[in-house]
Amino acid sequence: MNLDNLSVVLTTILYMVSAVLFIRGIKLLGKADTARKGNMLSSVGMLIAVVTVMLEKDVTSTLKSSPLQNAYVWAIAAIGTGGVIGAVWAKKVEMTGMPQLVALFNGFGGLSSLLVALTQYMTDPNVNTFSAVTLGLTIAIGAVAFTGSVVAWGKLSGKLFKKNVNIPGKNILNALLAFVGLVGTALYAVSIAGGDTMLGRVGIALTTASYLLLGFTMVIAIGGGDMPVIISLLNAFSGLAAAFAGLALSNSVLVVSGCLVGTSGLILTLIMCKAMNRTLYSLLFGSTSAAKSKKGAGPEKEPRSMSVEDAYLILEAASSVVFIPGYGMAVAQAQHAVKELCDKLEENGAEVSFAIHPVAGRMPGHMNVLLAEANVPYEQLKTADEMNPQMANTDVAIVIGANDVVNPSAIEDETSPLYGMPIINAFEARTVFVLKRGKGAGFSGVENPLFTNDNTVMLYGDAKQTVSTLVSEFSEE
């Protein structure tokens, strides 16, 4: 076997090792207790892939070049800069800011694929037709993922696009932008055969501009309450863009990793849609204007509130307690206090569980991450399907900052925008404690009749302070 053949075999083996590590890493990410290991395995796989690419592309030949022409200088500078920014950013961001950070990460993934495709075109504009089409698709999907993720970040952070934006004829506009972008890709592909460089440049410019704008117009019209689903979808787009980039570059590990991210993101998107009783079609092409509920047009009933001390007396006598967390728990950073209260209740003889709705919070798995951070046992985290049959026999359900995922109008009121969405049936518990800062509606803006039920008691104030006070009451026994 000559040296060239040995190099090819070694490269193939290293790419296979990377792919296996990626697959195993994603598998381990499925559980809270193995997620850290899964992250580490995926990181090692990526390191192997990066080193292999540098060896495969004969980057070592640039070692004796000037600093500006030395590929290692650029690679180390890029990895170092990105690593420092990522480490500082991830360390500084609070858990309440994690959804918008994930949205930006998705956007950066799409942007990187977009830049790789543009760079490939600039360095080798005379690629074959297949590569031309895949480069065009990489640009298209990467552009949508980038601008769409920026809009999602703005909505989630509250810094941009705070109000829902209705674009007249948005579906026609989006279809037109998609068509123009496809025409641009076709022009680029045709220019390869005809050797017309100017036509290729026009095609690339059309594709890039059209799909950057499409990402904006597609996501800007989607309500903030649907952002968890959109984050999953944009994650799938960033993976798909990477896969097409791998096809254009003939890089197998990039195709494998992109397909893994794309398919897992799409599966999660469909799971989230099912949890909200929505279709992906209605999410992307439907109207954001929600119908107002007609139920309860009579005199409004005021929610009943209670002091923390009185709430303690009810909890002290409870034999079964279910916590139902939402984004309010993240805002208050109350997860550690909740774990302390959970321990006190168990010491008092109560059976404690956590009911987790798939769309609770602002991103997939948001509540799971928060509770794992507080060392809540994974076995105590139950889905709505697991907890709902037991809810009628539950003494106390404690709703912490959740609104839409426990809203009974999703079951009872056909005029409600939430109607048909599977919820956690907190209203069936013997007593419901709702921890809220004030009387406002949830993220979707839909009023919650649970708050005025006879078995519901409001505990107004900061959730962390309220829970900590309950812990203190147990400690004083």
Salt bridges, closest charged atoms under 4 A:
ASP226 OD1 - ARG278 NH1 3.14
GLU302 OE1 - LYS439 NZ 3.20
ASP343 OD1 - LYS339 NZ 2.82
ASP395 OD1 - ARG430 NH1 2.72
GLU412 OE1 - LYS295 NZ 3.87
ASP454 OD1 - LYS301 NZ 2.71
ASP462 OD1 - ARG437 NH2 3.09
